């Protein structure tokens, strides 16, 4: 057990010792990295460590770390500190220098020796080496004009880089690149007129700026002119485009109209063709219809001919029947005349009855008068007989009776008159009725006769009608001629002595002349004119019946 404890104690002491030694070793061991290398100096001499590590004994040895990263150092020269170019112009320049410690033992050693820990502080390193950069920038700028500097920025950068590289190698640094981030002309207000460089540069600047301003003004004016010319060209081009567009539109409309006209023409031709075909079809149909009509008319005409033939045959029959009908009509007329006579006799009989009724009324009136006279005589006799006895009473009674009698008589007379009037009215009404019936029968008979005559006349042919007309003219022609020449019959001779104011009768010969009828000349002229005015009518009638020289014959009738 004790051995075990001893072993554990020894082991613990060994482990603790090992741990202590490890801690010391870890404490004294200094490692390098990719970003930071170091240089150990002191005991054992200088040792540059950029990879791995080494023990660094305190007090005996010293470590200088070197930043291996690329550092950006910006250098800006502007305004009063601006760079002066070869043409004495001031330019504001901003350049960025990217530097690092060269990854070699010698460079790291040199950097640690010349720069120390400044590589870890950019501002400290910049303040140390900025003068080198500015000097190189001024030197390169002095070799180039401002415009060349602007146009050849890469040459400027390359020159700066070449010139500054040597100086940086002296500090163990190497230049990765140089960037010219800013390059511009310095504001003229920072040009000092008492400085020869600035005075020359300002003069040059003024000359350039004025020239440029003049050139700019020329360019602006020229640009304005060009703009106006361009606007004019654009306007002309626009107008030309519009004109061409309008022409194209008109051309299109023209083509459309032409095409439409062509289509219309084709349509009209097609329509005309269709119409012609339709007309031909219509003509063909009409021709067929016309042929059918002609055939039908021929058929109708044949039927008409047949019908006329039948009618002529019927006419012959009808004429024979007509003669019979005329005979029957004459018989019927005789019968109707007989009936008319009977009707008139009946009417006369009715009238006689009416007269008899009137006579009866008058008889009643006379009877009433006689009765009245008788009554009066009776009353007068009674009056005379009783006048003496009761003169006043009888007289009154007589008067009363007379009055009553008179009233009665008047009443009787009135009744008689009324009865007479009634009887007369009844008789007249009966007579009128009888006459009306007789007239109705007479008219009926006459109408029937006329209707029969008209029917018979309607059945007559035109030749028969013409013949009847001529017969009528023959019948009445003597009367017509006599009446037409009658005014001339009384003219035995005419001898006119004087026409003015002669109105007395007896100077003109002739028989049957009425005296006091007026002017003789006027009468003669009127008679002659009436004769001449009626002569054409007479001639026409004579010509109608076949006497064409009728007026001549008529004149011969009136020598």
Number of C-alpha atoms within 10 A of each C-alpha: 6 7 8 9 10 11 12 12 12 12 12 12 12 12 12 12 12 12 12 12 12 12 12 11 15 12 13 14 13 17 17 18 14 12 12 17 26 27 23 23 16 15 12 9 9 14 15 25 23 22 13 11 15 16 14 20 17 11 8 10 15 16 20 17 24 28 22 22 16 18 21 16 20 18 17 19 19 19 17 15 15 22 27 25 23 19 19 22 27 30 25 19 22 17 20 18 23 17 20 21 26 23 15 12 17 12 19 28 26 20 28 26 15 13 20 16 17 19 24 17 11 13 14 14 17 20 11 12 16 18 12 14 24 19 15 19 24 16 18 22 25 18 15 19 18 23 13 16 22 16 11 14 15 14 15 21 19 16 17 23 20 13 18 21 18 13 17 20 16 13 20 23 24 21 21 15 15 21 16 17 11 14 18 15 18 21 14 15 10 15 20 14 14 8 11 11 19 20 16 16 23 23 15 15 20 14 12 13 14 13 12 14 14 12 14 14 13 12 14 14 12 14 14 13 13 14 14 13 14 14 14 13 14 14 13 14 14 14 13 14 14 13 13 14 13 13 14 13 13 12 13 12 13 13 12 12 13 12 12 14 13 12 12 14 13 12 13 14 12 12 14 14 12 12 14 13 12 13 14 12 12 14 14 12 12 14 12 12 14 14 12 12 14 13 12 13 14 12 12 14 14 12 12 14 12 12 14 14 12 12 14 12 12 14 17 12 11 16 15 12 13 18 12 12 17 15 12 12 18 14 12 17 19 12 13 20 15 12 16 22 14 14 20 19 13 17 22 15 14 21 19 14 16 21 16 14 19 19 14 15 21 15 13 17 20 13 12 16 15 12 13 19 13 12 16 16 12 12 17 15 12 14 18 14 13 16 16 11 10 13 15 13 13 19 18 12 15 20 15 13 16 18 12 14 18 16 12 14 20 13 13 17 19 13 13 19 17 13 15 22 14 13 17 21 16 14 21 20 14 17 22 16 14 20 21 14 16 21 17 15 17 21 15 14 19 17 14 15 17 15 12 17 16 13 11 15 15 11 15 17 12 10 9 12 14 14 13 14 14 18 13 12 17 14 11 12 17 11 12 16 17 16 13 21 22 15 17 16 15 15 17 10 9 13 9 11 9 8 11 8 7 14 15 13 15 10 13 18 14 14 10 9 14 9 11 10 12 13 16 22 18 12 13 17 12 13 20 16 13 16 18 14 12 17 20 13 14 20 20 17 20 22 14 15 19 11 14 14 12 20 19 13 13 18 11 9 11 12 6
